[in-house]
Amino acid sequence: MATTADIRNGLCMEFNNDLYVVIEFQHVKPGKGPAFVRTKLRNIKTGKVVDNTFSAGHKITTARVEQRPHQFIYKDDLGYNFMDMNTFEQVALEERMVPFADLMKEGQEVTILFHAETETPLTCEIPPFVELTITYTEPGLKGDTATNASKPAIVETGATIQVPLFIGQDEKIKVDTRTYSYAERVK
């Protein structure tokens, strides 16, 4: 058992008979009344984000999870198939367990969360930034850069990303996987 003082980003805990990961937290000590912890929790199975407030000192049950490096191999009818980088065993995950799958290309290294007691895979996490090549985008017009305008671009995995007007076809870009946004051009 842990208390609200142990809450940190990435902590996996049992809440409402399900497993949740802490996305954000804030300790609040108002001038009047008891302290409390305001949190944003993401359900590991459904991906739904919930806001919850715990009173200070509230007991929470943490869940033991392990992060293991895997490599994305291929997608088939059953879902996404990954290979453990240490043991070379293959794991198949359903499509709902792989968020941001349209930013993943074959050979991509990912981290899969496993519940330590039951050895079941919970979710797949891709790196915060991935490098992708643009397969199609409209050409930008010269002199059309007065505003912070953007245009849609289709990357090699099939996802559509908003990019600045100066980015052209066949260029390599870095994409922020948390916000689906253009980060920078890769040389």
Phi and psi in degrees as GROMACS dihedral restraints (atoms count N, CA, C in turn):
[ dihedral_restraints ]
;  ai    aj    ak    al  type     phi  dphi    fc
    3     4     5     6     1  -124.2    20    10
    4     5     6     7     1   173.5    20    10
    6     7     8     9     1  -118.5    20    10
    7     8     9    10     1   179.1    20    10
    9    10    11    12     1   -66.0    20    10
   10    11    12    13     1   -18.7    20    10
   12    13    14    15     1   -68.4    20    10
   13    14    15    16     1   -20.1    20    10
   15    16    17    18     1   -90.3    20    10
   16    17    18    19     1    -2.5    20    10
   18    19    20    21     1   -68.2    20    10
   19    20    21    22     1   133.1    20    10
   21    22    23    24     1  -150.0    20    10
   22    23    24    25     1   164.7    20    10
   24    25    26    27     1   -62.9    20    10
   25    26    27    28     1   135.2    20    10
   27    28    29    30     1    90.1    20    10
   28    29    30    31     1    -5.8    20    10
   30    31    32    33     1   -68.0    20    10
   31    32    33    34     1   132.0    20    10
   33    34    35    36     1   -99.2    20    10
   34    35    36    37     1   128.1    20    10
   36    37    38    39     1  -141.0    20    10
   37    38    39    40     1   158.0    20    10
   39    40    41    42     1   -89.8    20    10
   40    41    42    43     1   128.2    20    10
   42    43    44    45     1  -149.1    20    10
   43    44    45    46     1   128.0    20    10
   45    46    47    48     1    53.5    20    10
   46    47    48    49     1    44.1    20    10
   48    49    50    51     1    58.7    20    10
   49    50    51    52     1    32.7    20    10
   51    52    53    54     1  -147.9    20    10
   52    53    54    55     1   167.2    20    10
   54    55    56    57     1   -97.0    20    10
   55    56    57    58     1   131.4    20    10
   57    58    59    60     1  -129.5    20    10
   58    59    60    61     1   150.3    20    10
   60    61    62    63     1  -111.5    20    10
   61    62    63    64     1   136.3    20    10
   63    64    65    66     1   -76.9    20    10
   64    65    66    67     1   121.0    20    10
   66    67    68    69     1   -92.0    20    10
   67    68    69    70     1   -48.9    20    10
   69    70    71    72     1  -138.5    20    10
   70    71    72    73     1   151.4    20    10
   72    73    74    75     1  -149.8    20    10
   73    74    75    76     1   156.0    20    10
   75    76    77    78     1  -148.8    20    10
   76    77    78    79     1   121.9    20    10
   78    79    80    81     1   -81.4    20    10
   79    80    81    82     1   127.4    20    10
   81    82    83    84     1  -121.8    20    10
   82    83    84    85     1   127.5    20    10
   84    85    86    87     1  -122.0    20    10
   85    86    87    88     1    91.3    20    10
   87    88    89    90     1   -70.5    20    10
   88    89    90    91     1   159.5    20    10
   90    91    92    93     1   -64.8    20    10
   91    92    93    94     1   -28.4    20    10
   93    94    95    96     1  -126.7    20    10
   94    95    96    97     1   127.8    20    10
   96    97    98    99     1    99.8    20    10
   97    98    99   100     1   174.0    20    10
   99   100   101   102     1   -77.6    20    10
  100   101   102   103     1   159.1    20    10
  102   103   104   105     1   -73.0    20    10
  103   104   105   106     1   158.4    20    10
  105   106   107   108     1  -151.8    20    10
  106   107   108   109     1   167.6    20    10
  108   109   110   111     1  -121.1    20    10
  109   110   111   112     1   120.8    20    10
  111   112   113   114     1   -95.1    20    10
  112   113   114   115     1   127.3    20    10
  114   115   116   117     1  -131.1    20    10
  115   116   117   118     1   157.6    20    10
  117   118   119   120     1  -118.1    20    10
  118   119   120   121     1   122.3    20    10
  120   121   122   123     1  -117.0    20    10
  121   122   123   124     1   138.2    20    10
  123   124   125   126     1  -110.4    20    10
  124   125   126   127     1   125.2    20    10
  126   127   128   129     1   -67.6    20    10
  127   128   129   130     1   127.1    20    10
  129   130   131   132     1   -67.2    20    10
  130   131   132   133     1   -37.3    20    10
  132   133   134   135     1   -78.7    20    10
  133   134   135   136     1   -43.2    20    10
  135   136   137   138     1   -99.0    20    10
  136   137   138   139     1   -22.4    20    10
  138   139   140   141     1    83.8    20    10
  139   140   141   142     1     0.0    20    10
  141   142   143   144     1   -71.3    20    10
  142   143   144   145     1   136.0    20    10
  144   145   146   147     1   -97.9    20    10
  145   146   147   148     1   131.7    20    10
  147   148   149   150     1  -125.4    20    10
  148   149   150   151     1   138.3    20    10
  150   151   152   153     1   -92.1    20    10
  151   152   153   154     1   136.3    20    10
  153   154   155   156     1  -147.4    20    10
  154   155   156   157     1   147.0    20    10
  156   157   158   159     1  -117.4    20    10
  157   158   159   160     1   126.1    20    10
  159   160   161   162     1  -107.6    20    10
  160   161   162   163     1   140.7    20    10
  162   163   164   165     1   -74.8    20    10
  163   164   165   166     1   153.0    20    10
  165   166   167   168     1   -61.4    20    10
  166   167   168   169     1   135.7    20    10
  168   169   170   171     1    85.8    20    10
  169   170   171   172     1    -0.8    20    10
  171   172   173   174     1   -62.3    20    10
  172   173   174   175     1   136.2    20    10
  174   175   176   177     1   -80.1    20    10
  175   176   177   178     1   133.4    20    10
  177   178   179   180     1  -126.1    20    10
  178   179   180   181     1   152.3    20    10
  180   181   182   183     1  -103.3    20    10
  181   182   183   184     1   115.9    20    10
  183   184   185   186     1   -86.6    20    10
  184   185   186   187     1   149.4    20    10
  186   187   188   189     1  -108.6    20    10
  187   188   189   190     1   139.1    20    10
  189   190   191   192     1   -84.3    20    10
  190   191   192   193     1   118.5    20    10
  192   193   194   195     1  -125.7    20    10
  193   194   195   196     1   151.5    20    10
  195   196   197   198     1  -120.3    20    10
  196   197   198   199     1   140.1    20    10
  198   199   200   201     1  -102.0    20    10
  199   200   201   202     1   125.9    20    10
  201   202   203   204     1  -125.2    20    10
  202   203   204   205     1   136.3    20    10
  204   205   206   207     1   -74.8    20    10
  205   206   207   208     1   133.8    20    10
  207   208   209   210     1  -134.2    20    10
  208   209   210   211     1   166.5    20    10
  210   211   212   213     1  -125.2    20    10
  211   212   213   214     1   132.7    20    10
  213   214   215   216     1   -72.0    20    10
  214   215   216   217     1   126.4    20    10
  216   217   218   219     1  -101.4    20    10
  217   218   219   220     1   -60.2    20    10
  219   220   221   222     1  -162.0    20    10
  220   221   222   223     1   168.2    20    10
  222   223   224   225     1  -115.2    20    10
  223   224   225   226     1   136.2    20    10
  225   226   227   228     1  -136.3    20    10
  226   227   228   229     1  -163.5    20    10
  228   229   230   231     1   -65.6    20    10
  229   230   231   232     1   -28.8    20    10
  231   232   233   234     1   -81.2    20    10
  232   233   234   235     1   -20.9    20    10
  234   235   236   237     1   140.9    20    10
  235   236   237   238     1  -145.3    20    10
  237   238   239   240     1  -103.1    20    10
  238   239   240   241     1   135.2    20    10
  240   241   242   243     1  -109.4    20    10
  241   242   243   244     1   131.7    20    10
  243   244   245   246     1  -126.3    20    10
  244   245   246   247     1   153.9    20    10
  246   247   248   249     1  -117.4    20    10
  247   248   249   250     1   131.4    20    10
  249   250   251   252     1   -66.8    20    10
  250   251   252   253     1   129.8    20    10
  252   253   254   255     1   -72.4    20    10
  253   254   255   256     1   -18.3    20    10
  255   256   257   258     1   -97.9    20    10
  256   257   258   259     1   -45.3    20    10
  258   259   260   261     1  -103.0    20    10
  259   260   261   262     1    -9.8    20    10
  261   262   263   264     1    64.5    20    10
  262   263   264   265     1    18.8    20    10
  264   265   266   267     1   -80.8    20    10
  265   266   267   268     1   150.5    20    10
  267   268   269   270     1  -101.6    20    10
  268   269   270   271     1   144.0    20    10
  270   271   272   273     1  -128.7    20    10
  271   272   273   274     1   133.8    20    10
  273   274   275   276     1  -108.0    20    10
  274   275   276   277     1   129.0    20    10
  276   277   278   279     1  -116.9    20    10
  277   278   279   280     1   142.9    20    10
  279   280   281   282     1   -67.1    20    10
  280   281   282   283     1   160.1    20    10
  282   283   284   285     1   -62.2    20    10
  283   284   285   286     1   -33.9    20    10
  285   286   287   288     1   -69.6    20    10
  286   287   288   289     1   -18.1    20    10
  288   289   290   291     1   -89.2    20    10
  289   290   291   292     1    -1.9    20    10
  291   292   293   294     1  -121.3    20    10
  292   293   294   295     1    86.3    20    10
  294   295   296   297     1   -70.7    20    10
  295   296   297   298     1   152.3    20    10
  297   298   299   300     1    59.6    20    10
  298   299   300   301     1    33.5    20    10
  300   301   302   303     1   -64.9    20    10
  301   302   303   304     1   -26.2    20    10
  303   304   305   306     1   -74.8    20    10
  304   305   306   307     1    -1.9    20    10
  306   307   308   309     1  -103.7    20    10
  307   308   309   310     1     6.9    20    10
  309   310   311   312     1  -102.6    20    10
  310   311   312   313     1   130.4    20    10
  312   313   314   315     1  -113.9    20    10
  313   314   315   316     1   163.4    20    10
  315   316   317   318     1   -59.5    20    10
  316   317   318   319     1   136.8    20    10
  318   319   320   321     1    91.1    20    10
  319   320   321   322     1    -4.2    20    10
  321   322   323   324     1   -66.1    20    10
  322   323   324   325     1   132.5    20    10
  324   325   326   327     1   -85.2    20    10
  325   326   327   328     1   132.0    20    10
  327   328   329   330     1  -133.0    20    10
  328   329   330   331     1   172.8    20    10
  330   331   332   333     1  -119.7    20    10
  331   332   333   334     1   127.4    20    10
  333   334   335   336     1  -108.0    20    10
  334   335   336   337     1   130.8    20    10
  336   337   338   339     1   -87.6    20    10
  337   338   339   340     1   127.7    20    10
  339   340   341   342     1  -115.9    20    10
  340   341   342   343     1   138.7    20    10
  342   343   344   345     1   -73.0    20    10
  343   344   345   346     1   121.4    20    10
  345   346   347   348     1   -64.9    20    10
  346   347   348   349     1   -36.8    20    10
  348   349   350   351     1   -75.0    20    10
  349   350   351   352     1   -39.5    20    10
  351   352   353   354     1  -101.7    20    10
  352   353   354   355     1    -7.6    20    10
  354   355   356   357     1    56.6    20    10
  355   356   357   358     1    31.4    20    10
  357   358   359   360     1  -100.9    20    10
  358   359   360   361     1   140.3    20    10
  360   361   362   363     1   -70.9    20    10
  361   362   363   364     1   138.5    20    10
  363   364   365   366     1  -104.4    20    10
  364   365   366   367     1   -51.4    20    10
  366   367   368   369     1  -158.4    20    10
  367   368   369   370     1   165.8    20    10
  369   370   371   372     1  -116.6    20    10
  370   371   372   373     1   135.1    20    10
  372   373   374   375     1  -119.5    20    10
  373   374   375   376     1   126.2    20    10
  375   376   377   378     1   -93.1    20    10
  376   377   378   379     1   160.7    20    10
  378   379   380   381     1   -59.7    20    10
  379   380   381   382     1   158.1    20    10
  381   382   383   384     1   -64.8    20    10
  382   383   384   385     1   -25.9    20    10
  384   385   386   387     1  -132.3    20    10
  385   386   387   388     1   137.5    20    10
  387   388   389   390     1  -128.1    20    10
  388   389   390   391     1   149.7    20    10
  390   391   392   393     1  -101.3    20    10
  391   392   393   394     1   123.5    20    10
  393   394   395   396     1  -132.6    20    10
  394   395   396   397     1   153.3    20    10
  396   397   398   399     1   -98.9    20    10
  397   398   399   400     1   138.0    20    10
  399   400   401   402     1   -80.5    20    10
  400   401   402   403     1   126.3    20    10
  402   403   404   405     1   -94.8    20    10
  403   404   405   406     1   -29.1    20    10
  405   406   407   408     1  -153.0    20    10
  406   407   408   409     1   135.3    20    10
  408   409   410   411     1  -160.0    20    10
  409   410   411   412     1   151.9    20    10
  411   412   413   414     1   -70.7    20    10
  412   413   414   415     1   145.4    20    10
  414   415   416   417     1   -70.0    20    10
  415   416   417   418     1   145.4    20    10
  417   418   419   420     1   -81.2    20    10
  418   419   420   421     1   149.0    20    10
  420   421   422   423     1   -88.6    20    10
  421   422   423   424     1   140.6    20    10
  423   424   425   426     1   -66.8    20    10
  424   425   426   427     1   133.7    20    10
  426   427   428   429     1    84.9    20    10
  427   428   429   430     1     4.3    20    10
  429   430   431   432     1   -97.6    20    10
  430   431   432   433     1    42.7    20    10
  432   433   434   435     1  -121.1    20    10
  433   434   435   436     1    21.2    20    10
  435   436   437   438     1   -68.9    20    10
  436   437   438   439     1   -30.8    20    10
  438   439   440   441     1  -112.0    20    10
  439   440   441   442     1   171.2    20    10
  441   442   443   444     1   -84.7    20    10
  442   443   444   445     1    58.6    20    10
  444   445   446   447     1   -81.4    20    10
  445   446   447   448     1   156.8    20    10
  447   448   449   450     1  -138.4    20    10
  448   449   450   451     1   166.2    20    10
  450   451   452   453     1  -137.9    20    10
  451   452   453   454     1   156.9    20    10
  453   454   455   456     1   -76.8    20    10
  454   455   456   457     1   144.4    20    10
  456   457   458   459     1  -138.3    20    10
  457   458   459   460     1   138.9    20    10
  459   460   461   462     1   -98.1    20    10
  460   461   462   463     1   127.3    20    10
  462   463   464   465     1   -95.9    20    10
  463   464   465   466     1   173.7    20    10
  465   466   467   468     1   -60.9    20    10
  466   467   468   469     1   -21.6    20    10
  468   469   470   471     1   -87.8    20    10
  469   470   471   472     1    -7.6    20    10
  471   472   473   474     1   101.3    20    10
  472   473   474   475     1    -6.7    20    10
  474   475   476   477     1   -76.4    20    10
  475   476   477   478     1   152.1    20    10
  477   478   479   480     1  -106.6    20    10
  478   479   480   481     1   125.2    20    10
  480   481   482   483     1  -122.6    20    10
  481   482   483   484     1   141.7    20    10
  483   484   485   486     1   -82.3    20    10
  484   485   486   487     1   124.8    20    10
  486   487   488   489     1  -125.5    20    10
  487   488   489   490     1   159.9    20    10
  489   490   491   492     1   -64.2    20    10
  490   491   492   493     1   161.5    20    10
  492   493   494   495     1   -64.9    20    10
  493   494   495   496     1   -26.0    20    10
  495   496   497   498     1   -79.6    20    10
  496   497   498   499     1    -7.7    20    10
  498   499   500   501     1   -79.4    20    10
  499   500   501   502     1   132.3    20    10
  501   502   503   504     1  -113.2    20    10
  502   503   504   505     1   179.7    20    10
  504   505   506   507     1   -69.1    20    10
  505   506   507   508     1   150.0    20    10
  507   508   509   510     1    67.1    20    10
  508   509   510   511     1    14.2    20    10
  510   511   512   513     1   -90.6    20    10
  511   512   513   514     1   150.8    20    10
  513   514   515   516     1   -96.7    20    10
  514   515   516   517     1   130.4    20    10
  516   517   518   519     1  -127.3    20    10
  517   518   519   520     1   159.7    20    10
  519   520   521   522     1  -101.7    20    10
  520   521   522   523     1   128.2    20    10
  522   523   524   525     1  -112.9    20    10
  523   524   525   526     1   132.4    20    10
  525   526   527   528     1   -80.4    20    10
  526   527   528   529     1   112.8    20    10
  528   529   530   531     1   -73.4    20    10
  529   530   531   532     1   -19.3    20    10
  531   532   533   534     1   -76.9    20    10
  532   533   534   535     1   -29.7    20    10
  534   535   536   537     1  -119.8    20    10
  535   536   537   538     1     1.5    20    10
  537   538   539   540     1    56.8    20    10
  538   539   540   541     1    39.0    20    10
  540   541   542   543     1  -123.8    20    10
  541   542   543   544     1   157.1    20    10
  543   544   545   546     1   -67.4    20    10
  544   545   546   547     1   133.3    20    10
  546   547   548   549     1  -106.5    20    10
  547   548   549   550     1   -53.3    20    10
  549   550   551   552     1  -166.6    20    10
  550   551   552   553     1   167.2    20    10
  552   553   554   555     1   -84.6    20    10
  553   554   555   556     1   140.6    20    10
  555   556   557   558     1  -102.4    20    10
  556   557   558   559     1   132.6    20    10
